[in-house]
Amino acid sequence: MKPLAILVTAAMLCCLSMQASGQGVLRTPASDTMKYQMKQGAYLGFRQVNLSMGEIGFEVVISSNFKGKSAPRLEFRIDQPRGKRSKKLGSIKIPDTADTTFNIKLTGQLRHAFGIHDLFLVAKGEGEFEISGFSFIHNYFAEK
């Protein structure tokens, strides 16, 4: 009776390990190049961002090609993308990059940027642009 139980247990473990290795092979990696088209009123939202980790700004990778009188802007807001509860952290003017990628930065004293908030990148003004990257700029000297 005991050899049969050992044989059944070994067969079950063998089948389980085969399924686990097969599942890893079937997964396809996610695309690493996502671009978000932005125009007047469009926004990207990030939920529950901890802004108490020494951030002094944001860096956004953009590309644009517009032929207008006024350049669009990208506003950084917390809590809501618009309305009374929305607080503006800052704004960046989007340059014409002729369809190449360009890094723009918002740095400095970020008012209201402390604690956990929903963070929104809101497009304002005329013209369209694409966002393909977003990151925080940290104040590494604050950790001393």
C-alpha angles and dihedrals in degrees: 000000000000095000089053091052091049091049092050092047091050091049091050092049091048092052093046093051091049092053092048093052091046092052091057091055094053096056117101120210119248119252111267095202111068118164124194119205110222129194137151109324097004117126143181117219131204116192125222099356115180105226093179097084099093099277115167097174152332134263121208127189108216141168125197141167112184133152104203139122095246127040119230121248133219115218124200112215135170134214096012135013091234140356138062096310092052116104120199115224096181147306136241127202110230112229125213103259097179091238094304121118118260133182117228124186137204110198138159135062106354106202116216089010100131129104131010115325142153106257122211131190105205125192116222133180133020124321136047131255139171129238115208101163142025132183143157125252108221129206099230092183091064091070095068 
